[in-house]
Amino acid sequence: MIRKYKIDGGEFAINIQDKNTVLFDLDGTLLRVDFEEFLKKYFKALTAEFHDLLRDSDKFIKILMKSTEEMIKNDGRRTNQEVFMDSFFSLLDVENTELVSCRIEHFYKNKFSLLGEGFNENKDAIKIIKKLKKAGYKLAITTNPLFPKTAILERIKWVGLKAKDFELITSYENMHYAKPNLKYYQEVMNKMKVKADQCIMVGNDLQEDMIVGQLGVKTFLIDDYLIDRKDGSSIKVDWRGSLKEFRDIIERIE
């Protein structure tokens, strides 16, 4: 069934009934959060975990960011986790790497959840996922895989969702590329055994999420927490609106 939707004064038609897979970004899409503000809280909390090993917090954050950049540039030969750890330990310059690893594991298991204080369940997101699951769609969380799975599962809980709601959740342990590399999206589709023309991508980042349209995936831009770097690139989207408006569309699926 083809329905028409108005966008910026115009109209377009998209057949959402012939799709069987929906890929969801997490932060700023399903999770109501300004990711830049969240990163500040995250860096502050993680830095505190290492205050006795590295008293220069600015230097520590620069190391984190540098190692994250290495993951973004990953060429696919290693997991993002392997790339991050190799870079992180080489830059941190500490003798007891096992102690550092234990600190990181302890932080994500026991401290990361504290960053979720103040988040409320996203009822629109819950209704969307429930409706799509009932309609038989395959669902994935395609958040940029720069965090360990523990941290991503925690953020999914903040939305009010469960890991079992999704066939795939990308994390730095199971992915070999990162956004905006198109190979990241191709790896996702390979893991889910689907083709681009079977998929819809739902995200709030114009450059990192909507770029998947170049592979033939239909793109839905959620603009509640829109990220647009205005880098001069021309990225077209198939639909744009709030998460509530997207929910209204999904609720019409029979």
C-alpha positions in Angstrom: 0.0 0.0 0.0 1.4 3.4 -1.0 0.7 6.4 1.1 1.7 10.1 0.4 3.2 12.3 3.0 3.8 16.0 2.9 7.3 17.3 3.4 8.3 20.9 3.4 5.3 21.9 1.3 5.8 19.1 -1.2 4.7 15.5 -1.4 6.4 12.1 -1.9 5.3 8.6 -2.0 7.0 5.7 -0.2 5.9 2.1 0.0 6.7 1.0 3.5 4.8 -2.2 3.1 7.4 -3.8 0.9 10.2 -3.4 3.5 10.9 -6.0 6.1 13.8 -4.5 8.1 14.1 -1.3 10.1 17.4 0.0 11.3 17.3 2.4 14.3 19.9 4.8 15.5 19.8 5.1 19.3 21.0 8.4 20.7 18.8 11.3 19.7 16.5 9.0 17.8 14.9 6.4 20.2 16.7 7.8 23.2 15.8 11.4 23.9 19.2 12.9 24.5 21.5 15.6 23.2 24.5 13.4 22.5 27.1 16.2 22.8 25.8 16.9 26.3 25.8 13.2 27.1 29.4 12.8 26.0 30.5 15.5 28.4 28.9 13.6 31.3 30.4 10.4 30.0 33.9 11.8 29.7 33.7 13.3 33.2 32.6 10.0 34.8 35.1 7.8 33.0 37.9 10.3 33.7 37.1 10.1 37.4 37.7 6.3 37.2 41.3 6.9 36.3 42.2 10.0 38.4 44.9 8.2 40.4 46.6 6.8 37.2 46.4 10.0 35.1 45.8 13.2 36.9 45.7 15.3 33.7 42.0 14.9 32.8 42.4 16.9 29.6 45.1 14.6 28.4 42.9 11.6 29.2 40.0 12.9 27.2 42.3 13.6 24.3 43.5 10.0 24.4 39.9 8.8 24.5 39.0 10.9 21.5 42.1 9.9 19.6 41.4 6.2 20.1 37.7 6.8 19.1 38.9 8.4 15.9 41.0 5.3 15.2 37.8 3.2 15.4 36.1 5.5 13.0 38.9 5.0 10.5 38.9 1.2 11.0 39.6 -0.6 7.7 37.7 -3.7 8.7 40.7 -6.0 9.5 40.0 -5.9 13.2 37.0 -5.2 15.4 36.5 -1.7 16.6 37.2 -2.9 20.2 40.6 -4.2 19.1 41.4 -1.0 17.3 40.4 1.1 20.3 42.3 -0.9 22.9 45.5 -1.0 20.9 45.4 2.8 20.4 44.2 3.5 24.0 46.9 1.5 25.7 49.7 2.8 23.4 48.7 6.4 24.2 47.9 6.0 27.9 51.5 4.8 28.6 50.9 2.8 31.8 52.6 -0.4 32.8 49.7 -2.2 34.4 47.4 -2.7 31.4 45.4 -5.4 33.2 44.5 -2.9 36.0 43.3 -0.4 33.3 41.2 -3.1 31.7 39.6 -4.0 35.0 38.8 -0.3 35.6 37.1 0.0 32.3 35.1 -3.1 32.8 34.1 -2.0 36.3 33.0 1.4 35.1 30.7 0.0 32.4 29.2 -2.6 34.8 28.8 -0.4 37.8 29.0 3.3 37.0 27.7 3.8 33.5 24.1 3.2 34.5 24.3 6.2 36.8 24.5 8.4 33.7 20.9 7.4 32.9 19.5 9.3 35.9 16.8 11.7 34.7 15.9 9.7 31.6 12.2 8.7 31.2 10.9 6.0 29.0 10.1 7.1 25.5 6.5 6.0 24.9 6.6 6.9 21.2 9.7 4.6 20.7 8.1 1.8 22.7 4.9 2.0 20.6 6.9 2.0 17.4 8.9 -1.0 18.3 5.9 -2.9 19.5 3.9 -2.2 16.4 6.8 -3.1 14.0 7.5 -6.4 15.9 3.8 -7.3 15.7 3.9 -6.6 12.0 6.8 -9.0 11.6 9.6 -6.6 10.8 13.2 -7.4 11.6 14.7 -4.7 13.8 18.2 -3.5 14.6 19.9 -0.9 16.8 22.5 0.6 14.5 24.1 3.0 16.9 27.6 4.0 16.0 29.6 1.1 17.4 32.1 3.1 19.4 30.9 1.8 22.8 30.9 -1.7 24.4 27.7 -3.7 24.3 27.2 -3.2 28.0 26.9 0.5 27.6 24.5 0.2 24.6 22.3 -2.3 26.3 22.0 0.1 29.3 21.0 3.0 27.0 18.4 0.8 25.4 17.0 0.2 28.9 16.7 4.0 29.4 14.4 4.1 26.4 12.2 1.5 28.0 13.1 -1.3 25.5 14.9 -4.6 25.8 17.7 -6.3 23.9 15.4 -9.1 22.8 13.4 -6.5 20.8 16.2 -6.4 18.3 17.8 -9.0 16.0 21.1 -7.1 15.9 22.7 -4.5 18.2 25.9 -3.0 16.9 28.7 -2.4 19.4 32.5 -2.1 19.2 32.8 -5.8 20.0 30.9 -7.1 16.9 31.6 -4.4 14.2 34.6 -3.7 12.0 33.6 -0.3 10.7 31.9 2.8 12.0 29.6 5.6 10.8 29.6 7.3 8.4 31.5 4.5 6.5 29.1 2.8 4.1 30.9 -0.4 4.9 29.4 -0.2 8.4 25.9 -0.3 6.9 26.8 -3.1 4.5 28.2 -5.1 7.4 24.9 -4.6 9.3 22.9 -5.8 6.3 25.2 -8.8 5.8 24.7 -9.8 9.4 21.0 -9.5 9.1 21.0 -11.2 5.7 18.9 -8.5 4.0 19.3 -6.3 1.0 19.3 -2.5 0.9 15.9 -2.3 -0.9 14.3 -4.2 2.0 15.5 -1.7 4.7 14.5 1.6 6.3 17.0 3.6 8.3 15.7 5.8 11.1 18.1 8.3 12.6 18.7 11.9 13.6 22.1 12.5 12.1 21.9 13.8 8.6 25.5 13.0 7.6 26.1 9.7 9.6 22.7 8.1 9.4 21.1 9.3 6.2 24.2 8.6 4.1 23.0 5.0 3.9 20.5 6.2 1.3 23.5 6.0 -1.1 23.2 2.2 -0.9 19.5 2.2 -1.7 18.1 2.2 1.8 15.0 4.3 2.4 15.8 7.0 5.0 13.7 8.6 7.7 15.3 11.6 9.4 14.1 12.2 13.0 14.6 15.9 13.7 13.7 16.2 17.4 17.5 16.1 18.2 18.7 16.8 14.7 22.4 16.7 14.0 23.4 18.5 10.8 27.1 19.5 10.5 26.3 21.6 7.4 29.5 20.4 5.7 28.2 21.3 2.3 27.4 17.7 1.3 24.2 17.0 -0.4 22.4 14.2 1.4 18.8 13.6 0.4 16.3 12.0 2.7 13.0 10.2 1.9 11.2 11.5 4.9 11.7 14.0 7.7 9.8 14.7 10.9 9.5 14.1 14.6 9.5 10.6 16.2 5.9 11.1 17.1 5.1 11.8 13.4 7.0 8.6 12.5 5.0 6.7 15.1 1.8 8.0 13.5 3.0 6.5 10.1 3.9 3.2 11.7 0.6 2.9 13.5 -1.2 2.9 10.1 0.6 -0.3 9.1 -1.9 -3.2 8.9 
